[in-house]
Structures are given as structure tokens and as C-alpha cells.
Amino acid sequence: MEHKKISITLPEDIANDIDMLSADLHISANSLVESIVKSYLAEKRRIETKAELKKGYLEMAQINLSIATECFNSDQATQDAYEQFLMGCE
């Protein structure tokens, strides 16, 4: 994978935490920051996807309810006609 060099400025305490954590994990500070950014971006995409799915399901809820009601009413009309037919056979 290609890498692009960037320069960032962080508060000293955060930079020190990165240095200490990367030393504890026996990885470079670059690798640590890359891993943290990848995790953040993956979580951000997951949250956005979940929000889009929720929005879509909410938009479809009324349509699905309308279809279900139509089918129920149609089934009910068929059931009523069938019961009328049966009552006529007695």
C-alpha cells in the first residue's frame, strides 16, 4: 500500500502518550497512529451505515404498513364472501 507523509501537531501530552503506548506495544508511533485512524474510520463508517439503514427502514415502514393493510383487507373480504357462501349452503 502506498503511504503519504503528513505532518500533524498534537498537544505534548497526547504525543507522549502515543510514544509510551507504541513503546509498550513494540510498534512504531506511525503504525500506532495508522491503526488508531483506521479503527476510527471503520467505526465512523459503521455508524453512518447503521444510520442510513435506519432511515431507509423508517421510510419504508409506512409503505409496508399500507401493503399489509391492503392484503389484510383483501383477505378479509375473501373470508367474508366465503362465510356468506357457506351460510347459503345450509
N, C-alpha and C positions, 0 to 999 in steps of 0.2 A: 504494500500500500504506500502510495506517495505521502510524504509529510510536508507540511508547510510550516515554516518557522514564524511564530508570532511573538510579540513582546507584550507582557502584561505587567501591571503594577498592582501589588497586593499589600495590604497592611502587614506590617512586620510580624505581628503575632500569627497571622494565617500562614505567611511564608515559613515561619519557624515550625508551625505545626506540620506543614507539608514535608519539610526536611526531616523532622523527627519520625513521622509516620512512614515515609519512604525508607528511612534507615531501618526502622523496626521490621518492615516488610521485605527488606533486602531488594528493593527495586529503585529505579531512578525516580527523581521527582517528576520528570517528564512522563514516565509511564503511569505514575500515580495520578497525576492531573488528567492525563488522557482517559484513564479508567473512570475517574470521577465524572468527567464531562460526558463520556459515553453512557454511563448509568443515568445521569440526569436527563439526557436527551431521550433515551429509551423510555424512561418513566413519563416524561412530558408527552411523548407520542402516545403512550398507553392511555393517559388521562384524556387527551384530546380525542382519541378514537372512541373511548367509552362515552364521552360527552356527545359525539356525533351520533353514535348508535342510539343513545337515549333520546336524543332529539328526533331521530327518524322513527323510533317506536312510538313516541308520543304523537307525532304527526299522523302515523298510520292507525292509531287507536280508534279515532272516530270513524275512519273508513271501515275498519274491521268490525266495529260495533254495528254499523249500518248494514254490512253484508250479512252478519249473523242474524240481525233482526229480520231482514228480508227473508232469509232462509227459514227462520222460525215461523214467521207469518205464513209463508207458503206451505210449510209442513202442517201448520195448524189448520189451514183451510182444507188441505187434503184429508186430514184426520176428521174434521167436522163433516165433510162430504161422505166419507166412508161410514161414519157412525149413522148419518141420516139414511144411507143406503141400507145398512143393517136393520135399522128400525123399521124400514119399509118392508122388509122380508118376513117379519113375524106374522 
